[in-house]
Every structure is written in C-alpha cells, then in structure tokens.
Amino acid sequence: MRVIAGKARRLNLKTIPGLETRPTTDRIKETLFNILQPELLECRFLDLFAGSGGIGIEALSRGADLAVFVEKNPKAAACIKENLAFTKLAEGGKLLNMDVLQALRSLEGKGAFDIIFMDPPYNKELERQVLEYLQDSTVADENTLIIVEADLETDFSYAEGLGYKQLRSKEYKTNKHVFLMRA
C-alpha cells in the first residue's frame, strides 16, 4: 500500500499484519481520490475506522489541512502514527485511539468536517450507527460529504429516512463507495 499522489507520493505505508484491517487497494484509492480531488484543498477530513491511515494520509498528501484518524485497535493506531511520521504529514494529522462513537462525541462543537470517510468492518451495521449519530451532530453539516466503504450487498435504502441523500455509488469487484450528504 502506498500514497498515490501529492506531497508524499510513492511512499509505502505500513499495515498491521493479519485480517483485522482491510487496506483499501491502490486502484480503489486512486479512483476514490480522483473523485474527491476538487474537494480536498484545505479541507477538514475525518477518517473513521482508519486502519493503517492510508485514506486520511492520502487526503493530507493531496492538500487537506487536517485529517483526524479514529481507530480503536492500538496496533493499528501505532501504525497510523508511524505512517504519519514516515510521510512527514504528522503536523496535519490528529489520532484518536478510541471507539468511533466515543470519538465523534469528543469532536462535538469543534466544527464540521468537509469530508467524512468511513470503512467499518463489513456486515455489522456500524455505518448505520454512525449515520444515525451524524444526523444531529455538529461534526457534520449540510455541506459535509460522507463516504462509506461497504461490501456490495450493504443496503443503504434506510439513509433517506435518516435525512440523507445519496449522491452516487461507485462499485468495484468486491465493495463500493456510497457518497451521501444531509438532505
């Protein structure tokens, strides 16, 4: 896994061994960031279920002012710290080593993020819990772009009932990115 573009382009990132995280492949990351590129300059980026931090680091490398990484697993959190230091992007990164909902509560009142990306463990409905939380949160507003990485079978038909509109869905071989905003 590597940084695709920007200040840290071509630098390889560490990942934790085992199956606890599923790093987004370079090809999928490149497609995602080609879509996001116009939104990245000076944005506030929130990377939930951050794993080794590859998505948030890519955002920083491409011009985001701030990336907040939320990762509960201590080994993965240590990996994010190492990757931020190695890419020399630590100044723009903030790591919260805690549960995602706990982290969201700690971010209340500190301004809305421009982009919120989440890649939760599949088939546990964690993305729904986060979307339910965000519907009344100051962490997101009507201009926040929310992207969920999920397996192909994950149904987002409930999102409209929570007050979101689906802007687009980009499907890959085994997963997809769903782009949402508050309606």
N, C-alpha and C positions, 0 to 999 in steps of 0.2 A: 504494500500500500504506500502511495506516495502523494505528495502535494502536486496537483496538476498544473497550476498557473499562479502567477503573481510573484510576490517578494520571495517566497520560499519554494518556488518552482523546482521540481525534480528531486526534492529532498525526500528520502524514505522515512516513513513513520514506523514506530514500533507498535506492535499489537500484543495483547496478552495471549499466551498460549491457551489452547482448549476451546471449548464450544460456548463459553459464557457470553462472548460477544460475536457479532457477525459484521465485520468491517464491510462497509459499502464498497463494492468493486470500483476500480478506477474508471471503467467505462460508464457506469451508472452515475458516479460522482461528476464526471465530466459533463454528461447530459444535464444533470440537475443544475450545475453551475452555469452552463450555457443559458439556461432559462432564467436563472437568478441574477446574472451579471449586471444588468441595468439597475438593480435594486441594492447592490452591495456597497457602493462607495459611501463611506462614513456611516454605515448603518449600525444599529444595535442588534446583535444576533444572539439568540438563545438556543443552545444545543442540548436538548433533553435526552436522557438515556444515551449519553455521549460516547460510551465505549472507550476507544483509544483517542477520541477527539478529532478524528480526521475531517469531519464535516465543518466543525467550528474553526479549525485551523485553516482549512481551505478558504473559508469566509474571510478570516483575518488576512491571509496571504493576498486575497483579491481586493482588499481595501476597506473591510469593515473596521469601524473604530473600536468596537468592543465585541467580544464573544464571551458569553457566560456558559460554562460547561457544567452540566449537572450529571453526576454519576455516583451511584450508591456503592458500587464494588470498589473496595480500597485498592486492589491491584490495578484495576482499570484507571482509577483516579491518579495513581502514581505514574502510570503510563502517559496520561494526558500531561502531567507536569513535565515529564521527561521530553515529550514531543514538543511542548511549547518552548522549553529551553533550547532544544536542539534546532528548532526552526527560527529562533530569535524573535518569537512573536509573543513571549510571555507578558510583555508590558500591556498588550491589548486583551489578554485573557484573564478570566476570573473563574476559579474552580470551586464548585460547591459539592463536597463529598457527602451527599445525603440523598434521601428519598426524594423523588421528583415533586410530590405534592408538598412536602415539607419545604423544599427549595422554593417552590412557587409562592408559598405563604411568606417566606423570608424576603422575597423580591417585591412584595406589595408596597405601593406608594413610592417606588423608586423610578417610575416612568415606564411607559410601554416600550416593548421591543418592536423593531421594524419587521423582523423575521423570526419566527419560532419554528425550529425543526425538531421533530421527534422521531426516533427509531426504537420504539419499545419492543420488548420481547413479543413475538407473534402469538396470536390466539389467546391473549389473557385480558383483552378489552381495556388495557391500560390507556390506549389512545382516547377511548371514550371518557374515562375518568378525568384525563387532562382537559379534554374539550369541555366537559361539564364544569370543571373548575374555572376555565378561562372565560366562560360566557359572562361572568360577573366580576372579572378581575381587572385590576389596573395594570397588570403585566402585559395585557393585550388591549388594543382598541380597534376601532373600525378600519384603521389603515394597516393593521398588522397582518402580514401574510403568514399563514400557518401551513406547514408542510408535514405530512405524516407519511413515513415509510411503513408499508404494511405488506403482508402477503397478498397474493392475487385474490383470494377468497374473502378477504375482510370487507364487510358490508358497511358502507357509510351512509346508508339511507336515513339513519336517525339524525344526522348532522343538521339537516334543515330544521327539524323540530327543536334543536338546541339553539337555533338562531344563527346558523352559518350558511353561507352559500358556497357551493363547490365551484371553483373557477376552472379547474381542469384536473385530469387524471392522466398520468404518464405510466404506461405499463411496460414492464420488462419481462424477461423469461420467467422469473420466479417471484417477482414482487412488483410493487407500484409505488408511485408518489402521488398523493392526493393533496391538492392545493385548495385551501379554504380561507375565507375571511368572514368576519361577522357580517350578517345581512343588514 
